[in-house]
């Protein structure tokens, strides 16, 4: 009988397969997509951010409510270990000025090709266009090949690595939720993470400035603030700085119905310094020309300023507006547009080896589990760390003589 069936060919599943095959176990991976790691490849289009170089204490704090759960897993497989693994595949890494860690090629495809070659060399079988549909009465996984009939796929142990609910066209559509709920597994509902937010822009803002970036700005929601960039879209506001606050904005919207975001158009200047500049006589200049020459506000920034109401005439009030333009976020973008998702298998449903307590011999890893992380390398690091821990759990389970009969 097959030793391990891994369902899902994303980073968690492929990494667990790499570890288990190196131990001599017979591993088969199935995935519903025509090729593996589609979302991983998409993530690498703009430069594959594998992990981050900041200290471990600060690193694990990025996982918010899941910090206690993920801290020992990332401690067992930290960023340095991920970089070493990458080096072992012949892909060197470097740390950028932001502290983010990338492969030297800045692409996902060379790393994935080397990874798949090693898996094939170690005897791992990869079956694409195979969909998980649930469990048979005896606990074996049911796998359907394209338009065929679901059939039992016996294995001594099974790893579920099916991803979360974002980017469903790339494979993670959360279609597995009902199959686990039928088995009594608690699932926290999926919500968008690292996403943009809908804003009720004026017609002028939509028609003239959709697609315009806002560079070197500050964003603040509640007590949390970030410096970065954002993008005005026809439906709202998105981009790296917005994603960094997305969890807090989403939670506030769920609690209050909307969330107030303050945009600092000149984070490098104090309000007092801006007010001094704005106290200069305007003369016959238009307001737009005056703002452009005095504080270098471009047309998009001026339009954002006007979205909050008539531009104040008083220099102090105008400086205060520039430092904190209020933008009301009505709702997050749909989960299909989110970079990642929050929600999934409740963390109390798995043991220390990431085996489902109610389904002995069935393990889970990656974004299926109920954790979320900001962009910056934290998403992939947790996917690899949970894949590593699941591989350890599977190995220990099989070495203890379990799984010798049908699950």
N, C-alpha and C positions, 0 to 999 in steps of 0.2 A: 504494500500500500504506500502511496505517496506520504512523505513525512509532513510537509507543510504546504498548504494551499494559501496563497496570498491573493486577496481580492482588492485590486486597485494598484495601478502602476504609476503612482506619483512618488514623490521623494521618500515618504515614510515606508511605503511598501517595497520600493526598490532597494532602499538602504537595509531594511530587515532581511531581504532576500540575499543581499551581498554578505551580510554577517552570517546568516544561517548556512548558506552554501559553502562558505569558507570552513565551516565545521564538518562538512561532508554530508549534510542533510539533503535529501531529495526535495527540491522546491519547484513549484509551478506557480506562476503569476497569471491571473486572468484580469482583463480590463475591457470595458465596454467600447472604448474608442478604437479607431483603426490603428493608432500608434501610441506608444507610451509617453507619459510625462508631458501632456499637452500644456497644462497650466504652468508647469515648471519652465517650459520653453518660452511661453508667453512672458513669464516674469523676467526672463533673461534678455528680452528684446532691447531694453534700455540700459542694460548692464546688470548682470546677475549679482544681486546683493545677497551673498551667502549668510553672513552673520555680522556681528559688530564687535569692536575691540574694547568696549568700555568694561570696567571692573564688574566682577560677577554679581556683587551685591546690588549695584545699580541695574545691571542687566536683567536679573530676575524680577526686579521691581516693575519692569515694563508690562508684566503680565497681569497686573491688577489683582482681581479676585482669585485668579489661578496661580498666584505666586507660590503659595505653600505647596501646591500639587506639583508644579513644574520645577521648583528649585532643586530638589534632589536629582531629578532626571537630567537637568542641564548641568548640574554639578558633576554628574557621572559622565556626561558627554558634553564638555564645554566647547566654546568657540575654537579654542586651540586644537581640540581633537577633530573638529570638523575641517579645519584648515589642513591638518596632517592627513586626513583621509583624502582630501582633494589632491594633495601633493602625491599621495600614493597612486593616484590615477594619472599622474604625469601633468597635472594642471597646477601651476604655481599660483599663489595668491598675493595680493597686496592690500594694504590698508590705506584708504583715501583720507583726505584732510578732515572729513567729517567723522572719521572713526569707523566707517563702514568697510567691510571686507569683501573683496571681489576676486574672482579668478583673473589671472593676468590677461586672458583673452577677452574679458568683459562679456562673454557670451555663455549661454547655457549649453549650446549644441556640442561643442568639443568635449565638455565634461560628460554629457549624457552619452555620447558615442563611446567614450572610453569605459564608462560605467557598464553599458550594455555589453560591450565586448568581454569584460571580465565576468559578468553574469553568465554569458553564454559559455565561456571557457570553463566555468565551474559547474556547468550542467543545469543551470536554471532554464526552465522552459517558460516562454512567454506566449500566451494565447490572447490575441486581440479579438475584438468584436464578441466578447463573451460577457454577458450581463448577469449579475447576482440578482436573484428574484426572491430569496428567502431561505428558509430551512425546511428540510423534510421532517417527518415525524420522528425519525431517529436522530435528528440533530445535524445531519450532514448538510452542507451548503448545496443549494439548488442553483445551477448555472445554465443559462440559456444562450445558445450560439445563434446570433442574429435572429432569424424568424423561426427558429426551431422550437422544440418543446423543452422546458426546463428539466434538467436531469441532475440526479445526485452526483456529487463530486467528492467521493470519500477521501479523507486525509486524516492523519493522526492528530493534526492540530490545524487551526485556521486563523489567519490574521486578516481582519477587516481594515482596509486602508483606503476607504472610498471617498475621502475628502468631505468638505463642508457643503455649503449651498451657494457659493458665489461662482460666477462664470460657468453656469451650467452647460453652455455650448462646448466647453473644454473638458467636460466629464464629471464635474462634481455637482450633481443635481439633487442630492439628498433623497433620492428615490428609495434608499435603504431604510428610511425612518420607520415606515409602517411594519416592515419585516421584524425589526427589533422590538417595536412596541407590542407586537403580537406575542412576543416572548417575555413580556413584562419588564423590558429594559426602559428605564426612565430617560426621556429625551428633553432637554431644554430647547425651546423653540428657536429656530434660526433667525438671526437678525443681521442686517448689513453692518460691516465694519470696514474701516479705512475707505470711506465713501464720501461723495459730495452731498450737498443739501439743497433742497428746493427753496428758492427765494421768490417772492412775488415782485419781480422787477417791473419797472415801468416799461412802456412800449419803446421809449428811446433807448433804455438800457439794453433791451433784448435786440432791437434792430441794429443799433450802431456798435455795440461793444461785446456782443457774444463772441467768444473765442479770444478775447484779449487777456493777456496775463497781467497780474499785479505782482510786481517784483519787489523784493526787499521790504516786505511789510511785516507788521506784527499782528497776531490774532490773539484775542483773549476771550475766554468764556469762564465765568466764575473766577476761581482763583488760579486757573491754569492759563499760561500764555506761551506762545511760540513765535519764533522769527522764521520767515521762509517766503514761499511764493504760493500764489493761488491763481485760479483761472475763472474768469467770468464766463458762464455758459448761458444759453437761452433760458434754461430752467433754474439756474441757481449758481452756486459757488462750489468749486472743487479744487483739487491740487494738494501738494504735499503738506502745506501748513494746515489746511482744513482737515486732512486725514489724521493729522497728529492730535486733533481735538475731537475726532468723530465719535469716540466712545462716550465722552462726556456730553456732547451735543445730543447724541441719540438718546441717552438716558434722561436728559432733561426734557426732551420732546415727549418721551413716553410718560413722564410724570406730569408735565405741565401743559402739553399741547403744542408748545413752540419753544425755541431757545434763542436767546439773544447773544449774538456774536459781535464783538467790537473789533474794528479794523483800525490799526495804527498805520497811517500812510507814510509816516516819517519816524520810524522807531529810533533812528540815530539822533534825533533832535528832541530836546525837551520842549514842553509846552511853553515855557517862558521864553526860550530862544525863538520859537516860531512866532510868538506874540510880538516880540520886538521887531521882527522882520515885517509882520503884518501891520504894524503901527505906522509904517511909512505911507505917505500920501499916495492915493491911487491916481489922482489927477483925472485926465480924460480917458484913461485906459479902461477897457471893458473888464468885467470881473474875471473872465477867463484869461485874458492876457496878463492881468495883474497877478493872479495865482500862479500862472506859468512862470513869470519872471521873478516873483518874490520867493516862492517856496518850491518852484519847479514841479508843480502838479501837472501831470499829463492829462489829456482829455478823458481817459477812462477813470482816472482818480477823481477828477472834478465831477464826473457824472455820478460816481459813487457817493461823493459828498452831497450832491443834490438829492439823491434818493432818500436821504434822511430829512429832507425839508429845505426851506429857503436857506441860502447861505448866510450865516450870521454876519452882521456888519461890525460888531465889536471885535477887536483883535484877540482878546482873551477867549471869547466864546468861539471864534473861528479856529483858533489854535487848539482848543479843547476838542472841537469836532474833528479836526484833522488827526488828532491823536487817538480818537475813539469813535469812529463812524459806526453807528449802531446798524446792524443787519439782522433781521428776524429770519431765522431758519424754521421753515414750516414742517419739513419732513426730510428724512434721509432719502437719497436716491434708492431705487429698487435694488434688491439684493443681486439681481443679475448684472448690475453695473458695479457692484462693490468689489474691491480688491480681495477681500476676505470676508469671513462671517464669524459672528459670535453665536454660541449655542452648540448643541450636539449632545452626545452621550454624557449624562451626568457623571461627574468625576467619582462619585461614591458608588458607581456601578462597576468599577474595575478595581482589581487588587494591585499590589505593588508591582507586579509583573505585567500589568495592563491586561489581565485576563478578565473577561466578563464574569462576575461572580455567579450570575444566574445561568451562564452557558459555559460550563467547564470545557476547556480546550479551544475556546474561541476568544481571540485577543483583538484589541482595537488600538489604532495609533493615528497620529496626524490630526487633521482638522475635523475628523469625526468627533473628537472629544471636545468637551465644553470649555474651551479657552479661546482667548483672542489676544492679539498682539499688534502693536503699531508696525508700520513699515520701517525699514532700516536694518533688516537682517534677522529680526526677532521671529518673524513668521517661519522662515525656513529652518532656523536653529531649533525651534520647538518641534517642527516636523521630523527633523533628523534625530533629535533627542528622544522623542517618543518611539520612533522606529527602532532606535538602539535599545531602549528599555523593553520594548515588545519582543525583540529578538532574544534578549536575555531571558525573558519570561518563558518564551516558547522553548528555548533550549533546555532550560531547567525542567520544564514540564515534561518534555520528552525523555530527558535523562533519568527522571524519577520513575520511568516505566509507565507513564500515562499515555493515553492515546493509542494503546495497542489494540483496542477494539473500536468499533464505530462510535463516533461521538454520540 
